[in-house]
Amino acid sequence: MRRLGVDQLPEAVFVIRAGVIAAVNARAAALMGAPSERLIGMALSEILAPGELGRLTEIERQQEAGWALPVTFRVRLARPSGAEALVDLRSLRSGDLLVLTARDMTETSRAEALIGRLAELSFGARPDVLAFLKSAEPAFADLGWTVAYSVIEASRIVPISVLGREDDPITAYGRTLIGRRLDRESSPIATHVAETGRAVFLDNLPSTANAPLKFAADLDRSMAEARVRRSIWCPIWAEGSIAAVLSVAGADLTDHDFVAVQLLAAQLGAIARNARLQSVMLRRERLAAMGETIAVVAHEIRHPLAVLTVALAAIAHESTLSEAGRTALAASREEATRLRRVVAELLQFSRPTETNPTAVSLREVVDDVVAAASSVHPEVRAPEAVVDPALWVTADRDTLRRVLLNLVDNAMNHVARGGRIRIHAAPTAGECRLRVHNEGDPIDAATGRRIFEPFFTTRAEGTGLGLFVVQHGLSSMGGRVELDAADDGVQFSVYLPLAHTNAHTNANANANANANADANGDANADAVTSAPP
């Protein structure tokens, strides 16, 4: 057995010839509680609990007949001491040899201990998921696990935290990925879990159907050299959708660990939901207080600003102004205009949002917004809009106009010099998706996580309210906005309910949108497959 390199395997390996044990590895001896010398020469029937030999014989017959059977089978082994061991068993034929690999399923203390420690931690004051995981890091290190927490941002996987022993190369490598937006090719397993919502357990238990045992040993050795281990990947749900992926890597993860990690993922989801609820409550209280203050300040500014604007307009008609005076006057009027816009945004922010959703022609609103934004930014290339006239949504027209105007204005403020701004809308999965894309520098992950916060801005002259107004306005109409992954610029997607009274026209719009996408080779078409990695 040693020459095959399987003594290092974490599974028990039994080599059977003519119904008699010909060889075992160290793990098999430990599992059976007897030295290898005692096991070698025993009949297969002697190490199987009553009735199990008949089951294995029938399973092997079905495999030979081509039945589609599970990869592993739960079997009871009979130890020489008389005790039984519950194992997950896999079998393969190699010439005249029958090779059995078994994983001990009777050992549950580790998973139970982990669940107990995590339960104790959950009673502490852990403000968020990352703080909870950090407090659990010693438990993970004791198990030899590397634990990674990655959030889902616009269909990309973004590792946020990687926990494990400092001397672990897997941990070190994982930390180099923190903050990076990983696509399907870079992170296929996490992407698959995010798309399907199903937990995955990947192990290296030898399961080569008709290959010699040496192949299994070579596979294990190559995985060790590549620092690949068993891993568990679990989705973390929040607000009815998958918000993050929890991944755990370890040398000897078991099915019991798989269950424990899924419980941990559910626990993290609950922590995230509680943290979000607390954040929403605090944010509402803060915004309410800010709104009252802002309303007073804005009203106090609006009156003298109106007087100043009228005075500047009157001065502009004076013919005695010097060239320098006219330059200063133009700058003053421009700043007064900007200040009026800021006051208007502040007042809008301070008012409660009242909407009256009706069936609205999206094309009409978009055309109006493009014209208005282009008049404000004559130096920027006019946005290119592709919206089918038959596409109607359920929205408050004034709120929708304000939302889209803020989005398009944001795009025109950030588009590269001479760059294109594209607006495209089409029905998708019972709702309408409208994309606003501008060419230019992409938004980094840190900025992306804060971009919808009120008063957060990357522009010195910005108020930081535009995108907050977008999110708040859409939420009041049953819609939402998302920041998409875009390597060639910035793209936001607005989702709105389709108008049910125009279902027929929306169906036509869907067909037209698909035809346009095919004709134009739309690189952003929603043709995402969910094939497993």
N, C-alpha and C positions, 0 to 999 in steps of 0.2 A: 504493500500500500504506500509506503513512503516514497518509492521511486515514482509513483504516479502523482505525488505532490498533493494528496488529499487529506493528509493529517492536519493541515492547517484550515481545512474547510470547517465552518461553524455547524454543518449538518453531520449527522451520523450517517456513515456509508457502510453498507453490508454487501459483500460480493458473494453470490450464491452460485455454486456449481453442482448440478445433479441433486438439487434439494438440500445441499449441505453448505454451511457457511465456510467459505474458503479464505476470506480475509475481511477484516474490519479496520476502521480507522480509530484514532484516539477518542473522537467524539462519540462513536458508537459504544466503545467500552464504558465511557462515562455515563452515557444514557442508560445502559443496561446494568450499571453498578457491578461490573465484573471485569476482570482483566481480559485482554484480547486472547490470551492463550486458552482461557476457559471457553470463550465463545466459539473460537475456530474449531470446526468439527461437529458442532451442534447442528441438528436438523432445523430447517426453516420452521417447521411446525412447532419446534420447542420454544422458539422466541415469539411466537404469535399466540395471542389469547384465544380461547376456545371459539370456534366459528370463523375466525379471521382468515384462515388458510383457504377455506372454500370461497370466501368473498374475493380474495386476491386471484384465485384461479379463474373465477367467472369474469372478473374485470379484465384479466389478460386475454381471455377468449374474446370478449367484446372488442377489445382494442385491435386484435388480429382481424376481426370481422369488419373493421372500419367504422365502428361506432364513434360518434362525437362525444367523448367523455371528458369530465373535468380533469385538469392537470394533476391535482393532488387529491388524495383520499384520506379521510380520518380513520386511523387504524389503532387498535390496542395491542401493544407489545407486552409479552410476559417476561418479566425479569427473573433471573435465577433465584432471587430472594422470595419470589412468589407475588411481589407487588406488580401492578400494571402501570404502563406508561402510555399516555395518549399522544399520538404523533400524527403529523401530516406526512404522508408517504407518497413518493414518486418512484416509478419503476421504469427501467429500460433494459432491453436485451442487447448484448454485445457478444455475438457468436454463441458459445455455449454457456455464457455467463448471464446471470440475472443480477442487475445492480439495483439496489434499493437505497434511496436517500431519504432520511427521516428527520423531521424537525420536531423537537419536544414541545408539546402543547400543554403539558401539565404544569409548567412553571409560569405562574401568573403573578407572583409576588412583586416583580419589578413594575409591571403595569399598574397593579393595585397601589403600590407605594407612590408611583408618580401621580396617579389620580388623587390620592390622599393629600400629597404635598400641594398640588395645584388648588385643591379645595380650600386648604388652609390659607393659601395666599389670596384667594378670592375674597376672603373676609376682611382683608386689610384695605387700607385706603389707596387703591390703585386708580389714578385719574384717567388712564387711557391704556390702550393695548400695548404700546411700546414700554410703558412703565411696568406693566404686569409681566411682560416677557423678560424684561431686565431683572426683575425680582426673582424670576424662575431660572435665570441663567445658571446658578450653581447646581440646580437639579439636573439640568441638561448636561452640564460638564461632567457630573458624576456618572452619567450614563454613557458618556463618550459620544454624545449627539451634537450635530451641527443643526441649528434651527434657524430658518430664514423666514422673514415676514415680508411679503411683496404686495403692493397695492396695484389695482387695475386702473390705469389711466388711459382712456381713449383706445381701448383694445391693446394696449401695451402693458407689459409686466415691468414694474418699477420696484426693485428691491429697496426696502427701507431700513431693515435691521437684520443683521446676521450674528447669531450668538453661538459660542462654542469655546473650546479651549484655545488659548493663544498659540500653542505650538501645533495646532491642527492645520495642515495645508488646505483642507477643504474650507475651513473657516476663513483662512487668509484669502483664498481665492474669492469666496463669496463676498467678502468685504470690498473687493475691487469693483464689484458690480453695483454697489449701493448708489442710488440716484440715477442710474442709467435706464433709459427707456428701451426695453428689450422687445424685439419683434418675435414672431413665431419661430423663425429660423434660429434665433439666439436662445430662445427659451421655449422649446416645443412642448415639454410636459406641462409646465405651468399654464401655458396658453390653452392646451387641451382641457385642463381641469377648469379653467375660467370659462371656457366655451360650453362644456358639457355639464358642469356643476356636480361632477362625480369625483369622489376621492379615488386615488390610485396608489397601489402598493407595488413597487418594483423591487424584486429580489433577484439574487444570483444563485438560487437553489438549483443545482444541476438538473436539467430537464430535457436533455437532448434525446429526442425520440428514438433514433436508431444509430446513434454514434457511440464510439467506444468511451469508456470512462476517462481516458486520457484527455479527450476533448473537453470534458467538464472541468478537469483540473487545469488545463491550459486556459480555459475561459476565466476561471476564478483568479488565476495568476495574472492574466492580462488586465482584469478589472482592478486588482490590487495595485499593479504598476501604474495604471491610469488614475489611481486614487478614486475609483468609482465604488460606491457602496450601495447597500440597500437604501431605498428612500421611500418616503411616504409623502404624498401631496394631497392636501385637503382644501376645498373651497371654504371661504369665510363669507357668510351671507349677512347682508345689511339692507334693510328697507326693501326686501323682496328681490334683490339682485346680488350678484357676487361682487364683493368689494375688494377682496384680497385673497391671496393664496398662502397657506402655511406649508412649508416643506421641511422635512426632517430627514437627515442622513445619518446612518449608523452602520456599524459593522455587522450587527446581529439582530436587527429589528425582527420582531415576530408579529404574528397575527394579533396577539394580545396588545402589542404596542400600537398596531394599526387602529384598533378600537380606541385605545387611550388617546392617540393623537387626534382622532376624529372628535372625541369629547373635548379635547383642548381647543380645537378649531371652533366648535360650537360655543365654548366658554368665551373665546376671544370675540366672537360675533356679538354675544350678549354684552360684553364690556364695551365694545365699539358703539352699540346702540345706546347704552346708558350714557356714555360719554357724549354722544351726539345730542341726546335729549337735553342733557345738562347744558351743553354748549348753546343749543337753540334757545333754551329758557334764558340763559344769561345774555345772549345776543339780543333777544327781544327786549329785555329790560334795558339793556344799554342803548339800543336803538331808540326806544321810546323816550328815554331821558335826553339822548342826543337830538332827537327830532324836535322836542319842545324847545331846547336851547337854540337850535339852528333856526327854527321858525322865527323866534324873537330877533335873533341877529340879522337874518335875511331881511325881515321887514324893516329893521332899523337902517339897513344899508340901502334898501331899494329907493326910499324917498330922496335922500341926498344924491344918490346916483342918477336918478331921473333929472334932478335939477342940474347936475354936472353935465349930463348928456345934452340937455337943451342949451346950456351956456356954450358948450364946445361947438354946437351946430351954429349958434349965432356968431361966434368968433370966426368961423370958417367963411362967413360972408364979408368979413372985413377986407377991404382991398389994400390996406396999408401994411399988411403983414409982410415981414421979410421972408426970404427963402428959408432961413433957419427956423423962423417962427412957424412957417407952414409945416416944416418937417416935424417939429415938436408937436404941433397940433394934430397931425395925422397919427403920430404914435400915441398921443393921449386918447384920441377917439377910438383907436384900435384896442387899447387897454380897457377903455370904458365898455366897449362891446363885449370883450372877453369877460369882464366883471359881471355884466348883465347876464351872460350865459351861466356863469358860476352861481349867481343868485337864483336864477331860474331852476338850476339843478338842485340847489339846496332846498328850495321851497318844495320842489317835487318830491324830494327825499323825505321831507318832514310831514307830508300829507299821507293819510291812509289811502291805500289803493282800492278804488271801487271800480269794478268792471261789469260790463253787460255783454257777455259773449253772445254773438250771433254768427250767422253764416257770412263769411267775408271772402271776397275774391282776393287771393294772395297776389295775383299778378298786378292788380290795381294798386295795392299797397306798396309793393316792391317798386313799381314804376314811379310812384310818388316819392318814395324815399330816395331813390337814385337821383331824381331830379333835384330834390332839396339838398342832398349831400354834395352833389356836383357844383351847385351854386356857391356853397360855402368853401369848397376846395377846388377852385378853377385850375389850380396848378397841377392837380393830380389827374391822371388818366381816368376817365369815367368808368365806373364798374360795368362789367358785362353780365347781364342778367338773363338766365334761361328759366322761365317759369311759365308753364302751360296755362293759358287763359281759363281752361276748364277746371283748374285746381282751386278748390274752396276749402277753407278751414273754419273751425269754430273758435272765435276770438273776439275780444273787444277791439274795435277798429282803431280807436285812438291809442290804446295801450300798445297794440301790435305795431302801429306806426312809430311810436316812441322807442320801442324795443329795437326794431330793425334800424331805425335811424342811428341809435347809439352804436349798434354793431358795425354798420357801414362807416360811420364816422371814425370809429376805432380803427377799422381797416385802412381808411384813407390817411390816418395819422401815422400808421406804422408801415405802409407799403414801401417797398424799395423804390428808389428814384426810377421812374419810367416803368415800374412794375405793373402787373395786371391784378385787378380785383375781380373775382368771379363769384356770382350768386347763382346757385342752382337749387331747384326744389323738385321733389318727387314724392309720391306716396310710398310708404314702406310699413308693412306689418300693422295696418289699420290706423296709421297716423301719417302726418306729413313731416318730412325732414327737409329743412332748408339750410344749405351750407353757404357760409360767407368765408371766402378764402382770399388772402392777400399774399403776394410774393414778398419775401424779405427774410429777416432773421427769425428763426424759430424761437418759441418761448421755452426757457429752461424749466426743468421739473420743479425746482423750488418756487419759481414765480408762478408756474401753473397751478400749484396747490393753493395759492393765495389770491388768484386773479379775480375772484368774484367777491372778495371781502370789500366792505365799504371803506373808502378813503385809502385804499391801497393803489398806488400808481407808480409807474417807472418813468413818468414824464414830469419834468419840473413844473410845467404849466398845467398839468392835469389835476382834476379834483379827486380822482379815484372813485367816482360814483357811477360812471357810465355802465360798466359791466355789472355792477351791483343792481342798478336799475333794470338791466336786461333780465337778470336772474329773478329778481323780485316780481317784475311785471309778468313774465312767463308763468311763474308759479301761481300767480293769482288767476290765471286763465286755464290752469290744468296742463300747462306745457313745461318745458325744461330746456336748458342750454348746456352743451358740453363742449369742452376744449378737445379737439381731435389731434391725433398725432399727424404732423405734416413736416417733412424734412425740408421742403422748399418754401416755407413761410409759416403762416398762422391760419388755422381754420377752426371756426366755430360751427356747431350744428345746433339748429333750433328745431325742437320737436313740438308739434301742435296737433290737437285732435282734428281729424277730418270732419267736415260738415256732413252729417248724415243725410240731410235733405238734398245733397248733391252727390250721392253715392255713384250715380251713373256717370256723371261728368268726371268724378275723381277716378273712376275705373278707366275712362278714356285717357285721363291725364297720365295714369300709370303706364298705359300702353305707349303713349307718346313719349314719356320720359325714357322708357326702356329702349324705344327705337332711336331716340336722340343719343342715348349713351352708347348704343351699338355703332351708330353712324360716326360719332365723334371720338370713339375709343376712350371714353371717360375713364381715366385712371383711378377715379375715386368711387366707381360703382360698387355697390354693396354686394359683391360676389365673394363672400368669405366662406370658405369650407371649414368644416369641423372634423376633419379626419384626424384620428389619433396619431401622435408622434411615432 
